[in-house]
Amino acid sequence: MVDLLPLVRNHVYHPGFAGSFSIKKVLPALVPGLGYDDLAIADGAVASARLQALLLDEASVPPAEREPLRRALLAYCERDTLGMVRLVERLRALAGTAATGSR
């Protein structure tokens, strides 16, 4: 596994990052159309808290909300995974462009 944060922080910048190197800023800037705004859970801290509640404090999640919460968490994880794959592809493309000197 490779953490992309140091790679992006040290070698890539886009105005769309708005001064942040969070995946929530980097992904939509480098991979247009792929972000988190359309998800019910769009933040890692929220996802972690909701997963903890679902797994460790079941009484805090009403039965009718458990399955929708599970689906929302799966959608968030799916987006994170797809986002990392697409980001690696984009970074490789940018590295190839930089290596050849073309734009």
DRENDOFI-150664 format. One line per field, with one value per atom (N, C-alpha, C): residue number from 0; x, y, z; atom name; chain. Coordinates in nm, 3 decimals. Last residue first. Example, Ala and Ser with C-alpha at 12.3 -4.5 7.8 and 13.67 -1.06 7.14 Angstrom:
% residues 2
num <- c(1 1 1 0 0 0);
X <- c(1.285 1.367 1.290 1.319 1.230 1.320);
Y <- c(-0.225 -0.106 0.003 -0.569 -0.450 -0.330);
Z <- c(0.708 0.714 0.787 0.780 0.780 0.780);
atomo <- c(N CA C N CA C);
cadena <- c(A A A A A A);
This chain:
% residues 103
num <- c(102 102 102 101 101 101 100 100 100 99 99 99 98 98 98 97 97 97 96 96 96 95 95 95 94 94 94 93 93 93 92 92 92 91 91 91 90 90 90 89 89 89 88 88 88 87 87 87 86 86 86 85 85 85 84 84 84 83 83 83 82 82 82 81 81 81 80 80 80 79 79 79 78 78 78 77 77 77 76 76 76 75 75 75 74 74 74 73 73 73 72 72 72 71 71 71 70 70 70 69 69 69 68 68 68 67 67 67 66 66 66 65 65 65 64 64 64 63 63 63 62 62 62 61 61 61 60 60 60 59 59 59 58 58 58 57 57 57 56 56 56 55 55 55 54 54 54 53 53 53 52 52 52 51 51 51 50 50 50 49 49 49 48 48 48 47 47 47 46 46 46 45 45 45 44 44 44 43 43 43 42 42 42 41 41 41 40 40 40 39 39 39 38 38 38 37 37 37 36 36 36 35 35 35 34 34 34 33 33 33 32 32 32 31 31 31 30 30 30 29 29 29 28 28 28 27 27 27 26 26 26 25 25 25 24 24 24 23 23 23 22 22 22 21 21 21 20 20 20 19 19 19 18 18 18 17 17 17 16 16 16 15 15 15 14 14 14 13 13 13 12 12 12 11 11 11 10 10 10 9 9 9 8 8 8 7 7 7 6 6 6 5 5 5 4 4 4 3 3 3 2 2 2 1 1 1 0 0 0);
X <- c(0.223 0.108 -0.012 0.546 0.431 0.317 0.755 0.762 0.647 0.760 0.782 0.791 0.714 0.835 0.865 0.463 0.579 0.708 0.310 0.312 0.434 0.352 0.392 0.402 0.238 0.380 0.432 -0.030 0.042 0.193 -0.082 -0.093 -0.017 -0.048 0.039 0.036 -0.259 -0.122 -0.022 -0.476 -0.453 -0.310 -0.450 -0.447 -0.414 -0.483 -0.356 -0.343 -0.750 -0.645 -0.508 -0.885 -0.885 -0.777 -0.832 -0.793 -0.783 -0.951 -0.807 -0.755 -1.220 -1.147 -0.997 -1.286 -1.283 -1.203 -1.268 -1.185 -1.174 -1.457 -1.319 -1.226 -1.687 -1.637 -1.491 -1.712 -1.697 -1.639 -1.753 -1.633 -1.607 -2.004 -1.889 -1.758 -2.160 -2.144 -2.023 -2.149 -2.092 -2.068 -2.287 -2.147 -2.079 -2.540 -2.468 -2.319 -2.607 -2.592 -2.515 -2.620 -2.527 -2.502 -2.833 -2.700 -2.594 -3.046 -3.004 -2.865 -3.035 -3.005 -2.971 -3.095 -2.974 -2.939 -3.332 -3.221 -3.098 -3.507 -3.544 -3.430 -3.381 -3.385 -3.417 -3.172 -3.304 -3.308 -2.881 -2.930 -3.065 -2.815 -2.819 -2.869 -2.796 -2.916 -2.927 -2.539 -2.655 -2.782 -2.265 -2.372 -2.502 -2.096 -2.067 -2.175 -2.188 -2.127 -2.119 -2.307 -2.373 -2.319 -2.112 -2.246 -2.316 -1.903 -1.886 -2.022 -2.020 -1.984 -1.968 -2.039 -2.163 -2.137 -1.768 -1.859 -1.986 -1.675 -1.619 -1.713 -1.831 -1.839 -1.788 -1.738 -1.878 -1.894 -1.475 -1.502 -1.646 -1.510 -1.452 -1.478 -1.806 -1.691 -1.641 -2.054 -1.953 -1.825 -2.335 -2.221 -2.105 -2.480 -2.546 -2.442 -2.316 -2.335 -2.406 -2.245 -2.372 -2.404 -1.989 -2.105 -2.240 -1.757 -1.834 -1.966 -1.646 -1.632 -1.720 -1.581 -1.573 -1.543 -1.574 -1.695 -1.694 -1.225 -1.354 -1.471 -0.976 -1.063 -1.203 -0.864 -0.783 -0.863 -1.075 -0.990 -0.912 -1.190 -1.269 -1.186 -0.947 -1.014 -1.097 -0.877 -0.787 -0.862 -1.086 -1.052 -0.971 -1.100 -1.227 -1.205 -0.844 -0.897 -1.027 -0.668 -0.767 -0.816 -0.503 -0.463 -0.551 -0.595 -0.607 -0.558 -0.605 -0.512 -0.514 -0.784 -0.818 -0.733 -0.771 -0.741 -0.778 -0.802 -0.920 -0.897 -0.545 -0.623 -0.748 -0.317 -0.425 -0.503 -0.010 -0.099 -0.198 0.225 0.109 0.034 0.432 0.457 0.341 0.375 0.510 0.527 0.107 0.150 0.285 0.118 0.042 0.092 0.288 0.315 0.246 0.158 0.290 0.325 -0.096 -0.089 0.050 -0.098 -0.082 -0.064 0.058 -0.020 0.006 0.040 0.112 0.015 0.083 0.000 0.088);
Y <- c(1.845 1.885 1.826 1.688 1.737 1.771 1.571 1.716 1.771 1.316 1.341 1.488 1.345 1.276 1.303 1.465 1.539 1.478 1.254 1.382 1.463 1.068 1.038 1.164 1.201 1.169 1.137 1.207 1.332 1.308 0.930 1.006 1.137 0.881 0.814 0.887 1.035 1.070 1.004 0.892 1.032 1.075 0.644 0.652 0.794 0.732 0.671 0.677 0.817 0.913 0.858 0.579 0.684 0.788 0.451 0.389 0.495 0.630 0.603 0.542 0.615 0.741 0.720 0.353 0.396 0.524 0.381 0.285 0.324 0.581 0.596 0.505 0.459 0.583 0.607 0.242 0.219 0.342 0.376 0.294 0.266 0.495 0.577 0.500 0.267 0.362 0.452 0.157 0.083 0.176 0.356 0.329 0.252 0.330 0.457 0.439 0.069 0.101 0.230 0.110 0.013 0.042 0.290 0.331 0.238 0.129 0.248 0.297 -0.063 -0.102 0.019 0.101 0.018 -0.016 0.233 0.309 0.223 0.065 0.110 0.184 0.037 -0.073 -0.030 0.316 0.252 0.145 0.307 0.314 0.242 0.256 0.397 0.416 -0.016 0.047 0.194 -0.073 -0.101 -0.032 0.002 0.062 0.050 -0.123 -0.132 -0.076 -0.095 -0.219 -0.233 0.158 0.042 -0.088 0.323 0.312 0.186 0.285 0.248 0.231 0.397 0.255 0.206 0.663 0.589 0.438 0.729 0.738 0.655 0.691 0.615 0.614 0.880 0.738 0.653 1.115 1.077 0.928 1.107 1.109 1.067 1.113 0.998 0.992 1.211 1.251 1.130 1.168 1.224 1.262 0.989 1.006 1.048 1.020 1.048 1.067 1.180 1.068 1.111 1.384 1.318 1.204 1.471 1.555 1.487 1.349 1.289 1.361 1.288 1.351 1.280 1.307 1.206 1.273 1.511 1.428 1.321 1.504 1.574 1.476 1.445 1.350 1.412 1.664 1.588 1.487 1.769 1.859 1.782 1.553 1.622 1.718 1.477 1.390 1.467 1.695 1.649 1.570 1.723 1.835 1.787 1.477 1.542 1.662 1.423 1.351 1.415 1.720 1.619 1.552 1.929 1.807 1.690 2.271 2.147 2.029 2.495 2.494 2.368 2.422 2.530 2.526 2.246 2.193 2.295 2.388 2.326 2.264 2.451 2.552 2.495 2.191 2.237 2.342 2.020 2.122 2.163 1.774 1.810 1.925 1.699 1.706 1.755 1.682 1.722 1.747 1.599 1.719 1.772 1.357 1.471 1.600 1.207 1.221 1.344 1.213 1.277 1.300 1.080 1.215 1.278 0.814 0.912 1.055 0.550 0.667 0.773 0.225 0.352 0.464 -0.118 0.000 0.125);
Z <- c(-2.297 -2.216 -2.280 -2.268 -2.343 -2.248 -2.137 -2.158 -2.238 -2.059 -2.202 -2.234 -1.787 -1.831 -1.978 -1.781 -1.732 -1.782 -1.881 -1.951 -1.910 -1.680 -1.819 -1.901 -1.466 -1.462 -1.601 -1.549 -1.530 -1.528 -1.545 -1.671 -1.660 -1.273 -1.371 -1.504 -1.175 -1.139 -1.235 -1.284 -1.322 -1.291 -1.153 -1.300 -1.346 -0.888 -0.930 -1.083 -0.909 -0.876 -0.915 -0.957 -1.060 -1.035 -0.709 -0.836 -0.945 -0.529 -0.522 -0.651 -0.612 -0.617 -0.613 -0.551 -0.691 -0.706 -0.268 -0.342 -0.488 -0.213 -0.169 -0.250 -0.317 -0.376 -0.338 -0.140 -0.284 -0.352 0.100 0.082 -0.066 0.041 0.075 0.052 0.002 -0.108 -0.083 0.260 0.147 0.027 0.399 0.431 0.318 0.282 0.271 0.300 0.361 0.218 0.198 0.641 0.584 0.436 0.649 0.695 0.638 0.557 0.481 0.521 0.775 0.636 0.549 1.006 0.994 0.850 1.041 0.982 0.955 1.170 1.036 0.965 1.426 1.329 1.186 1.518 1.511 1.402 1.682 1.544 1.538 1.939 1.899 1.756 1.963 2.019 1.977 1.869 1.785 1.833 1.893 1.974 1.898 1.716 1.858 1.950 1.449 1.494 1.646 1.430 1.372 1.429 1.549 1.607 1.557 1.367 1.508 1.574 1.140 1.141 1.284 1.225 1.195 1.192 1.253 1.368 1.345 0.990 1.102 1.222 0.850 0.816 0.931 0.968 0.984 0.956 0.876 1.020 1.049 0.594 0.661 0.810 0.432 0.513 0.591 0.328 0.238 0.311 0.302 0.391 0.304 0.069 0.197 0.307 -0.210 -0.118 0.010 -0.377 -0.404 -0.307 -0.304 -0.274 -0.294 -0.370 -0.262 -0.236 -0.705 -0.573 -0.474 -1.020 -0.916 -0.783 -1.199 -1.197 -1.089 -1.259 -1.265 -1.272 -1.091 -1.161 -1.165 -0.968 -1.063 -1.144 -0.816 -0.894 -1.002 -0.681 -0.785 -0.870 -0.523 -0.619 -0.721 -0.351 -0.457 -0.564 -0.166 -0.254 -0.374 -0.042 -0.079 -0.170 0.030 -0.086 -0.134 0.114 0.149 0.021 0.088 0.019 0.060 0.029 0.106 0.022 -0.131 -0.018 0.065 -0.334 -0.241 -0.113 -0.535 -0.402 -0.294 -0.767 -0.711 -0.574 -0.850 -0.778 -0.712 -0.778 -0.865 -0.787 -0.768 -0.714 -0.822 -0.674 -0.755 -0.688 -0.501 -0.644 -0.731 -0.228 -0.268 -0.418 -0.216 -0.144 -0.197 -0.362 -0.413 -0.347 -0.191 -0.333 -0.390 0.059 0.041 -0.106 -0.021 0.032 0.016 -0.091 -0.198 -0.147 0.050 0.086 -0.020 -0.068 -0.075 -0.039 0.000 0.000 0.000);
atomo <- c(N CA C N CA C N CA C N CA C N CA C N CA C N CA C N CA C N CA C N CA C N CA C N CA C N CA C N CA C N CA C N CA C N CA C N CA C N CA C N CA C N CA C N CA C N CA C N CA C N CA C N CA C N CA C N CA C N CA C N CA C N CA C N CA C N CA C N CA C N CA C N CA C N CA C N CA C N CA C N CA C N CA C N CA C N CA C N CA C N CA C N CA C N CA C N CA C N CA C N CA C N CA C N CA C N CA C N CA C N CA C N CA C N CA C N CA C N CA C N CA C N CA C N CA C N CA C N CA C N CA C N CA C N CA C N CA C N CA C N CA C N CA C N CA C N CA C N CA C N CA C N CA C N CA C N CA C N CA C N CA C N CA C N CA C N CA C N CA C N CA C N CA C N CA C N CA C N CA C N CA C N CA C N CA C N CA C N CA C N CA C N CA C N CA C N CA C N CA C N CA C N CA C N CA C N CA C);
cadena <- c(A A A A A A A A A A A A A A A A A A A A A A A A A A A A A A A A A A A A A A A A A A A A A A A A A A A A A A A A A A A A A A A A A A A A A A A A A A A A A A A A A A A A A A A A A A A A A A A A A A A A A A A A A A A A A A A A A A A A A A A A A A A A A A A A A A A A A A A A A A A A A A A A A A A A A A A A A A A A A A A A A A A A A A A A A A A A A A A A A A A A A A A A A A A A A A A A A A A A A A A A A A A A A A A A A A A A A A A A A A A A A A A A A A A A A A A A A A A A A A A A A A A A A A A A A A A A A A A A A A A A A A A A A A A A A A A A A A A A A A A A A A A A A A A A A A A A A A A A A A A A A A A A A A A A A);
